[in-house]
Amino acid sequence: MRIRDIVSSIEQIAPMSYQESYDNSGLIVGDYNQEVSGVVICLDVIESVVEEAIQLGANMIIAHHPIVFKGLKRFNGNNYVERTVMLAIKNDIAIYAAHTNIDSVRGGVSEKICDLIGLKNKKILSPVSEDLKKLVTFVPVDHADKVREALFIAGAGNIGNYDACSYSTEGIGTFRGGEDAKPFVGEKGEVHQEIEVRFETIFPKHLKGKIIGALLDHHPYEEVAYDIYALENNNSQAGLGMIGELETPENSVDFLKRIKEIFRSGCVRHTEIVKKEVKKVAVCGGSGSFLLHKAMSAKADIFVTGDFKYHEFFDAEGKLIIADIGHYESEQFTRDIFYEIVTKKFPNFAVHISEINSNPINYL
């Protein structure tokens, strides 16, 4: 087992293309070809987590928050970032982080919050745009089903709650093979007409290589004709935040008490209880104030997130309840997501969830 194998299992779920521009997800310390003796999963990489990995004999740490956001100019041990990185390097321990990319996928941080709360009819609150591509290709009629199925297996054709989505029309394709051609149908040097299926489907851009590979592997022609178009449609399966509904409306105060218990929050800071009951709930792991207006536009009764500043609470304008459960509190279960991804792929491998509480905020 090598680091690249562990990284691949995570990035198949949370592609790097989904991280925000300010982020620094990925392998921060280490070599992709390094063999892995064990993994420690945490929210924040701090010195005590590296020491924990040393004690466990693990040489890879998977974290939600990148230990390095900006370039380090010196390694003098003057702050916890420098000391943590230095300790990891000295002990040959790799550090990998999946941050806003694991925030931005189905099954990621926000959906984990939804599931813990018990929300149904879940949707991405702020879908990503300019992420989808359309593939158009032309296949002989007798091979259309085979090519179509291969593309679906590769990840094409997913729209919302539907898969295997495509559109096909029949037409006449023409071509003439040159002297060095080995045509699947027709003769070299002669114009050939073939009844073909024009097949169209969509896919997220991070799957482009996989999609083209599946097309070329399963298409019978020596030279495969295909077009790829960029789409402006939102990708409803990727983006930040989520919104869903409770099975039945819940008293607002009771709901606030319940999420305080679920997320083990020292306190829940909230705006005025402007709704007696809540049913439609928006959520965002970590710092979610930037999604407040999305939550309001979606007619959420309450928005559960962390890190709201004083003046940002005014922005609710009495239209919904803001419930700030804390940054660490809203993201702590991200460790379980990583654990499930890695152990599902590698069930007989040493994976440990860190026992270190890295929350820098305490409550009296």
C-alpha angles and dihedrals in degrees: 000000000000133000091253089060092055092044091050092053090056098041092051085066098033110028117205090235088074096061117107120253093251093052131101104202121156137061105340099171126020146033123288089221094053115119114242121229095179143333133236117199121206144154096232128021108227131155094268091055091053089049089050090053090051091052091049094048091241119144100190131064122195113199137176096217118055110237088215120049098158132031116282111227097184138027101205099128091246094139139023093261093057092042093049094049092045092050092049093049093047090054096041092243118154121220121206127177133194108187125148091007091063087043090057105055138077108264089029134116100300094045089051088057090049091052093049090051092044103244125170132197091036121192136174109264097209110021119202117252132213090027101110128085130191121222119204119185139162121231134177109258095246092055100041096097093049094051092043092053093047091053092049091051088051090057106269126132103040117141117168109299092352132085135183089048116166144130126226136187131174125236144143120279121196132197142150122215120226127226094278095041124117101201119200089214131014130026130285113262094018128100107245129198119207131181104237138178116236101217123194129185140148134237139173112264096243088067094055096109093047093047095049090045091054091047094051093043095053104031112097098215123099090223113033118209114213140147129209120203129190113233129208093208118119116250103235091195097062136046143081128304129004139230129206144148136257115238089243131005114274131206106261096230091047089050092052091050091049096052090046088059096042094051095035090232120181085220140342113233109206143167124244114307094251094163123055091207134024128209108148109063129188119197140183128179117233120353105005106159090110088068097053095104090047088055091048093048089051089055094242116176092210137012117213116198142105145258101039112167122224098258092043091066088067089061091074086074092197093295097111142355119264112211113191107193095171135269098260092040094055094048104036093100091059085091089066090053092055091045092053093047096049099040092047090055096037107025096171097050129108106255121165130188107220116251091205115112101217096179105129092197122085131185132212 
